[in-house]
Amino acid sequence: MNIAVVGTGYVGLVSGACLAEFGHRVVCMDKAEERIERLCQGGIPIYEPGLDDLVAKNVREGRLSFTTDLAEAMAGAQAVFIAVGTPSQRRGNGYADLTYIYQAASEIAGNLGADYTVIIDKSTVPVGTGRQVQRLMVETNPQADFDVVSNPEFLREGAAINDFMRPDRVVIGSESERAAEVMREIYNPLYLNATPIVVTTLETAELIKYAANAFLAIKISFINEIANLCEAVGADVISLAKAVGLDGRIGGKFLHPGPGYGGSCFPKDTLALLRIAQEHGSSTRLVEAAVEVNAAQKGRMIKKIRDALGGSEAGKTIGVLGLTFKPETDDMREAPALTILPALLERGARLQVHDPQGMREAAGIMPECEYVDDPYAAAAGADALVLMTEWNQYRALDLQRLQEAMAQPLFIDLRNVYEPARMREAGFAYVGVGRIAAVK
């Protein structure tokens, strides 16, 4: 099948490359000339494990190409994916900015020919957007033969290729059996893995993505609140979470306490779901609580670091391991580090920071930090070392080397990567999240 993908950001580029790997002929289009030029030259504008090899393979085999010309991308296309950004509006009240969606829809409509085409919203959009896209396209090109489908993405940064190629489910929102059949053909390779395909209405499909992300955000906020309770009563959250997660009705995923969720999806999507509910006079108190708990959790992490340093970070050198909101990505959007580190800097701390992928972007946001080449440079002369993101390379550090490098052996583990007993044996004072008392 011939497919066009409008937008070469995270979702568009991953989706385009994976669709090409399915055997389709895919043209990815973007107005950003520098980005397209880089892709045409073999560069990848985002960090996602395995994406560079997947793109190179499908370009080499003639199934994947890039252009800034929408007409060129759509020539002969039976399906057009809209994968442009839908950021929160500047006012921060949950409204999604749909400017790029509607602009793309209007331009796509103007380039539709006589043949039937399926227009697919891949971007995360508020309920009702698909209907608006359809209305706008009819107004732009009344003679066009098309259907609009909602096909939300469920890609985890750091595991996006596997999530696309082996998804838990594929959601298709459409009342048109003709369009649904085209979508089944697009995803036909997944039938080999018996992937469930859920066909529903436009509105239901649009809401599914928000509901799924809100549920996971609630789960994270829940375990963070339980971790705080564990600290208050002298319980251990790791044992607790393991036991709770063994209940098949609950499951162990996302029961990992830490500094709070971040990234491009959970913060934006929970606020958007709250806004959708408010506009329709519906209560979503659990989601409201999850958002509030997540914001408070970052403040608790600041206090945890401050208390471990004796009540003040002024004049102290703090090593920081990790900046991105999760490992295996260069994404700094809504990362807890962007709340926690500025608060420490404001109180006079000196920060030595390392991250395998996030330092370039972070340097433009927090130039006051000193960015170093490896974890041991971050620890050099430090009064405390804070593990902020659980990158694999931080999971087996040379503890003796760390201790020898630091001014004092204080390890603040905001991801509970290390066992308190092991850190005690290595001579560290250890502070975790929801662990049984700090090790002195």
LODO-948047 format. One line per 4 residues: number of its first residue (from 1); their letters; for each residue x, y, z of C-alpha. Coordinates in steps of 0.02 Angstrom, whole numbers, plus 50000, padded with zeros to 5 digits. Each point is the difference from the previous one (the first is absolute). Example, Ala and Ser with C-alpha at 12.3 -4.5 7.8 and 13.67 -1.06 7.14 Angstrom:
BEGIN
1) AS) 50615:49775:50390  50069:50172:49967
// end
This chain:
BEGIN
1) MNIA) 50000:50000:50000  50056:50179:49967  49998:50102:50160  50040:50182:50040
5) VVGT) 50047:50057:50175  49984:50186:50039  50121:50046:50139  50171:49926:50036
9) GYVG) 50005:50026:50187  50009:49856:50121  49834:49918:49953  50010:50036:49814
13) LVSG) 50177:49940:49973  49982:49842:50103  49832:49959:49920  50064:50034:49825
17) ACLA) 50153:49890:50023  49899:49858:50076  49866:50008:49865  50139:49988:49871
21) EFGH) 50068:49849:50094  49827:49922:49980  50031:50011:49812  49901:50156:49957
25) RVVC) 50072:50141:49894  50008:50150:50116  50038:50183:49967  50025:50107:50156
29) MDKA) 49968:50186:49976  50047:50146:50110  50011:50188:49971  50160:50010:50102
33) EERI) 50128:50003:49859  50149:49975:50113  49922:49844:50077  49957:49924:49830
37) ERLC) 50172:50040:49932  50078:49914:50149  49890:49847:49976  50041:49993:49815
41) QGGI) 50184:50001:50045  49978:49854:50121  49989:50099:50161  49869:49972:50136
45) PIYE) 49933:50156:50090  49945:49905:50157  50077:49866:50109  49906:49835:50001
49) PGLD) 50092:49834:50014  50004:49908:49834  49915:50137:49900  50154:50051:49902
53) DLVA) 50027:49823:49937  49815:49976:49959  49992:50162:49901  50162:49964:49907
57) KNVR) 49943:49824:49954  49832:50055:49928  50074:50149:49908  50130:49884:49924
61) EGRL) 49866:49875:49948  49894:50137:49920  49849:49993:50114  50030:50161:50099
65) SFTT) 50036:50176:49938  49986:50180:50061  49938:50163:49924  49941:50175:50042
69) DLAE) 49872:49993:49859  49828:49940:50056  49938:49972:49822  50150:49888:49969
73) AMAG) 49970:49904:50161  49816:49973:49960  50021:49949:49818  49917:49829:49986
77) AQAV) 49976:49985:50190  49854:49895:50057  50023:50055:50180  50068:50159:50079
81) FIAV) 50054:50003:50182  49994:50166:50094  50139:49993:50130  50032:50183:50042
85) GTPS) 50022:50073:50173  49856:50038:50119  50088:50090:50143  49911:50075:50148
89) QRRG) 49959:50183:49974  50109:50126:50090  49869:50036:50131  50030:49826:50072
93) NGYA) 49817:49962:50032  49989:49837:49904  49946:50070:49832  50089:49910:49857
97) DLTY) 50064:50112:49861  49921:49928:49842  50069:50131:49881  50114:49876:49912
101) IYQA) 49864:49868:49988  49876:50114:49915  50131:50077:49888  50056:49827:49944
105) ASEI) 49820:49945:49970  49962:50152:49892  50157:49976:49895  49970:49813:49983
109) AGNL) 49822:50034:49940  50066:50118:49868  50113:49863:49932  49872:49859:49994
113) GADY) 49966:49929:49827  49857:49899:49933  50049:49837:50085  49935:49949:50171
117) TVII) 50121:50044:50142  49999:49963:50185  50059:50145:50110  50068:49936:50166
121) DKST) 50022:50102:50158  50152:49922:50083  50033:50149:50114  49922:50004:50173
125) VPVG) 49850:50115:49984  49850:50051:50107  49834:49915:49976  49909:50074:49851
129) TGRQ) 50155:50045:49900  49969:49866:49870  49828:50071:49964  50074:50174:49984
133) VQRL) 50134:49936:49882  49868:49918:49893  49894:50158:49996  50150:50109:49955
137) MVET) 50053:49884:49860  49824:49994:49926  49996:50190:50001  50170:50008:49915
141) NPQA) 49965:49866:49870  49814:49953:49989  50029:49878:49856  50133:49897:50086
145) DFDV) 49968:49816:50038  50073:49966:50172  49970:49943:50178  50081:50060:50162
149) VSNP) 50063:49868:50122  50070:50015:50176  50148:49883:50027  50083:50055:50164
153) EFLR) 50181:49955:50032  50060:49909:50155  50187:50019:49980  50114:50001:50151
157) EGAA) 50157:50102:49975  50149:49882:50006  49894:49852:49942  49901:50079:49858
161) INDF) 50050:49881:49860  49951:49846:50098  49838:50085:50054  49954:50033:49818
165) MRPD) 50053:49831:49934  49929:49899:50145  49862:50106:50076  49880:49948:50137
169) RVVI) 49859:50058:49887  49959:50107:49849  49857:50124:50020  49901:50054:49846
173) GSES) 49867:50133:50020  49884:50005:49851  49818:49968:49956  50051:49962:49820
177) ERAA) 50027:49816:49964  50092:50052:49841  50125:50099:50102  50015:49864:50132
181) EVMR) 50043:49875:49864  50141:50113:49937  50066:50012:50178  49995:49811:50019
185) EIYN) 50101:49986:49841  50128:50124:50066  50021:49900:50161  49981:49830:49919
189) PLYL) 50177:49945:50048  49946:50008:50183  49874:49860:49973  50147:49880:50005
193) NATP) 50022:50050:50182  49812:49990:50032  49998:50184:50049  49827:50054:50060
197) IVVT) 49923:50133:49887  49866:50104:50084  49882:50086:49877  49892:50133:50081
201) TLET) 49933:50177:49973  50107:50153:49970  49961:50072:50171  50034:49838:50092
205) AELI) 50167:49976:49914  50052:50178:50042  49955:49975:50183  50087:49831:50015
209) KYAA) 50174:50077:49991  49962:50127:50135  49917:49870:50111  50148:49880:49984
213) NAFL) 50130:50132:50042  49896:50070:50143  49984:49827:50076  50188:49973:49994
217) AIKI) 50030:50173:50074  49880:49958:50141  50098:49839:50032  50164:50096:50011
221) SFIN) 49928:50132:50115  49922:49864:50108  50164:49910:50031  50088:50165:50034
225) EIAN) 49873:50040:50135  50021:49825:50072  50189:50025:49997  49980:50158:50104
229) LCEA) 49891:49903:50122  50132:49863:50008  50129:50127:50055  49882:50065:50134
233) VGAD) 49961:49830:50075  50166:49912:49972  49944:49883:49860  50091:49957:49838
237) VISL) 49914:50047:49837  50100:49880:49892  49937:49846:50093  49827:50077:50009
241) AKAV) 49993:50036:49813  50061:49825:49958  49864:49920:50105  49863:50115:49935
245) GLDG) 50056:49978:49820  49991:49811:50013  49812:50018:50008  49947:49960:49822
249) RIGG) 49864:50131:50007  50130:50137:50033  50166:49950:49921  50172:50064:50042
253) KFLH) 50027:50123:49857  50005:50184:50048  50011:49958:50186  50172:50078:50012
257) PGPG) 50015:50152:50114  50107:50146:49949  50003:50188:49973  49838:50002:49900
261) YGGS) 49950:49970:49820  50052:50112:49856  50022:49992:49813  49895:50052:49853
265) CFPK) 49844:49898:50040  49948:49978:50181  50007:50183:50055  49918:50064:49842
269) DTLA) 49871:49862:49984  49941:50004:50181  49972:50188:49989  49911:49979:49834
273) LLRI) 49886:49866:50072  49957:50115:50146  49957:50138:49877  49892:49884:49894
277) AQEH) 49906:49943:50155  49974:50178:50063  49932:50056:49832  49872:49859:50006
281) GSST) 49953:50024:50183  50078:49834:50054  50103:49968:50156  50173:49918:49990
285) RLVE) 50057:50013:50181  50124:49857:49991  50091:50081:49854  49998:50168:50089
289) AAVE) 50079:49918:50153  50133:49914:49893  50051:50167:49925  50009:50082:50172
293) VNAA) 50099:49855:50075  50124:50005:49855  50032:50185:50023  50021:49978:50188
297) QKGR) 50118:49852:49977  50130:50109:49915  49994:50118:50148  50025:49853:50118
301) MIKK) 50155:49949:49904  50073:50174:50022  49969:49989:50188  50073:49824:50005
305) IRDA) 50162:50061:49922  50004:50154:50112  49971:49901:50159  50133:49873:49954
309) LGGS) 50123:50143:49984  49962:50058:50176  49862:50123:49959  50087:50109:49871
313) EAGK) 50079:49977:49831  50081:50172:50000  50183:49988:49954  49989:49811:49975
317) TIGV) 50056:49907:49844  49872:49874:49939  50033:49871:49866  49849:49955:49895
321) LGLT) 49980:49841:49897  49865:50015:49869  49897:50142:49929  49873:49927:49879
325) FKPE) 49829:49950:50065  50043:49816:49970  50147:49900:49931  50027:49960:49815
329) TDDM) 49939:50169:49939  50068:50176:49978  49830:50075:50045  50007:50132:50137
333) REAP) 49817:50050:49989  49923:50014:50175  50148:49904:50073  50003:50007:50192
337) ALTI) 50178:50065:49986  49931:50162:49927  49908:50033:50163  50122:49927:50125
341) LPAL) 50167:50066:49937  49951:50185:49981  49936:49998:50179  50170:49938:50060
345) LERG) 50092:50128:49894  49894:50141:50071  50054:49953:50176  50185:50008:49956
349) ARLQ) 50042:49822:49951  50134:49962:49871  49944:49861:49882  50111:49880:49903
353) VHDP) 49887:49909:49879  50013:49851:49884  49873:49920:49882  50037:49887:49851
357) QGMR) 49880:50092:49883  49919:50150:50084  50142:50121:50034  49992:50096:49836
361) EAAG) 49819:50051:50025  50019:50024:50187  50147:50119:49976  49886:50121:49908
365) IMPE) 49873:49994:50142  50116:49993:50151  50165:50080:49948  50049:50021:50183
369) CEYV) 50037:49814:50016  50171:49928:49962  49981:49861:49872  50129:49862:50013
373) DDPY) 50054:49850:49897  49964:49853:50116  49921:49954:50168  50165:50005:50093
377) AAAA) 50032:50179:49944  49828:50042:50069  50051:49924:50167  50169:50089:50010
381) GADA) 50007:50103:50161  49811:49984:50023  49914:50013:50169  49861:49890:49931
385) LVLM) 49963:49899:49844  49819:49998:49939  49942:49863:49882  49860:50085:49903
389) TEWN) 49974:49885:49847  50028:49812:50001  50111:49982:49846  50077:49826:49988
393) QYRA) 50175:50070:50013  49958:50064:50174  49944:49830:50064  50172:49924:50027
397) LDLQ) 50111:50146:50051  50168:49969:50083  49950:50048:50176  50177:50007:50066
401) RLQE) 50050:50117:49861  49848:50109:50036  50039:50008:50185  50181:50046:49969
405) AMAQ) 49946:50139:49882  49869:50079:50114  50027:50124:50140  49879:49898:50105
409) PLFI) 49916:49834:49953  49818:50052:49995  49897:49911:49866  49822:50061:49968
413) DLRN) 49913:49871:49891  49838:50073:49931  49969:49842:49895  50041:49867:50132
417) VYEP) 50128:49919:49886  50116:49947:50141  49968:49895:50154  50023:50092:50167
421) ARMR) 50098:49856:50077  50122:49995:49856  50028:50187:50012  50030:49987:50188
425) EAGF) 50131:49867:49971  50083:50114:49872  50010:50139:50129  49863:50113:49934
429) AYVG) 49863:50093:50088  49851:49952:49893  49832:50085:49972  49867:49918:49891
433) VGRI) 49816:50027:49967  49887:49903:50117  50142:49891:50066  50018:49948:50182
437) AAVK) 50088:50150:50077  50151:50084:49925  50162:49903:50022  50125:50098:50103
// end
